[in-house]
Amino acid sequence: MPEAPARNPLDSFLNAVQATIDAPVTWFREKIVEPNRQTYPWYHQQFRRVPTIDQCYTDDAVCIFEANQQFRRDKMVDNEILSILRQRFEDCVLYETPDHERKCRSLLNTYEKAAENWFIKYGDLGGYANAKTAYMKQKHRMIWERRHGPVGSGMKTVDGEDGTASEGH
């Protein structure tokens, strides 16, 4: 779209200065940058995997920042996966009613397993969770399972003097 004619000499001067500054920048972007850029939709952007928080040194702020960003991206992806599974189940129920209990059982099982796994990883972390708090939660869960067995299966107790563990009630 051509520019409107200048209304006064100052406007003409400002247009000339702007064109002098803008022309090389525009030429560089159109002739060099854009032809050499890989084009892909923003929603398909792929980030390289970075070291996890347990692979970072305690004084490496950049590594810790990258691990936290990776954790945030992973959480957003897992949230979307859970949302899609929930929506699929709800659509199945809506479409298959009154036989939805039988026909949508596999979708419900998939959603419940994914929700359980999401809660194992992200549940009870709060809104300000980062990679370190999630890593500590995972570590504490592993220690619990080593001492007491899988979560939800009851606690092991020590019987008598031989120190063997048995299932407690």
LINVENSUL-V367561 format. One record per pair of residues at least 12 apart in sequence whose C-alpha atoms are under 7 Angstrom apart, sorted by the first residue. I is the first residue (numbers start at 1). J is the second residue. D is the distance in Angstrom with one decimal. If there is no record, write none. Layout:
((I:J:D) (I:J:D))
This chain:
((50:66:6.6) (50:67:6.4) (50:70:7.0) (51:67:6.3) (52:67:5.3) (53:67:5.5) (53:131:6.2) (53:132:6.3) (67:131:6.4) (68:130:5.6) (68:131:5.1) (71:130:6.8) (71:131:5.6) (82:111:7.0) (82:114:6.6) (82:115:6.7) (85:111:5.6) (86:111:6.2) (89:104:6.7) (89:107:5.6) (89:108:6.1) (92:104:6.1) (121:134:6.8) (122:134:6.8) (154:168:6.4) (154:169:6.7) (155:167:6.5) (155:168:5.5) (156:168:5.2))
